[in-house]
Amino acid sequence: MKPQADTGAPSEGSLRSGPLEALYRRFNRRCFVQPDPLQFLYDYPSVRDREVAALVAASLAYGRVGQILKSVSFVLSVLGPSPRAFLLEHPHGELRSALSGFRHRFSPGEEVADLLRAARRTIREAGSLEACFTAGLAEGQPTVLPALVSFVRSLRGAGGRDGFLLARPERGSACKRWHLFLRWMVRRDDVDPGGWTGIPASMLVVPLDTHMHRIGRGLGGTGRKQADGKAALEVTEMFRSVAPRDPVRYDFSLTRLGIRPEGDPKAWIAACRGGRRST
């Protein structure tokens, strides 16, 4: 499958693109990233280091943002300036020992260490996390979901725990953190650093959380009451109608609506729907 690197401006679709593009131009800038675990990825010019750092940052991206940043910072400090080199050159026992007193909400240090052990084995066998993921791609797949199922299965087989950090897409959850990881590593613009070239941006799925779910419902993209995997696909299809080559183009900007003090999600949704306020 040939990579699709073009993530340029979309064509008009059933959803009005004007308000979306205006929001993108307003908020899709690096100065608006902090506080966000994405900020750590900018410290890694090497794609192979960045993919490991992204795995850590995305896996721990749940809970209060202050605690997320503290937890991600600690784990990355253990891995040092080259996370890939640390994994390949240091024994698993050393990593488990360094993380023995660590805990991020539901995730103890031992579980994080096991996830990184799985990443190390995967890198040794496949060459990189990217190579492992792209091995699951096949012609005709509309989204990354089948490849993601294969990728998670590989990590579990390599020693990762079947638990919260290794959410399984086939169980129907939105898998927001996995899709966030993929957005960071596949897309490349002023915010997303990219680096993975073997996955078309057109196959990405919106990282759906409660905030994006409310926006999706407000825009008429989904009627589902739960922010689950089916809702994520429906919201993605809505954005694909505007940006078929890059359906998660607006994800970062839309999340700023609920974070920035000047954001007004209800007013913006009304503008995007042509002046009709959502209910």
Buried (B, 14 or more C-beta within 10 A) or exposed (E): BEEBBEBEEBEEBEBBBEBBBBBBEBBBBEEBBEEBBBBBBEEBEBBBBBBBBBBBBBBBBBEEEEEBBEBBBBBBEBBEEBBBBBBEEBEBEEBBEBBEEBBBEEBBBBBBBBBBBBBBBBBEEBEBBBBBBBBBBEEEBEBBBBBBBBBBBBBBEBBBBEBBBBBBBEEEBBBBBBBBBBBBBBBBBEBBBBBBBBBBBBBBBBBBBEBBBBBBBBBBBBEBEEBBBEBBBBBBBBBBBBBEBBBBBBBBBBBBBBEEEEBEBEEBBBBBBEEEEBE
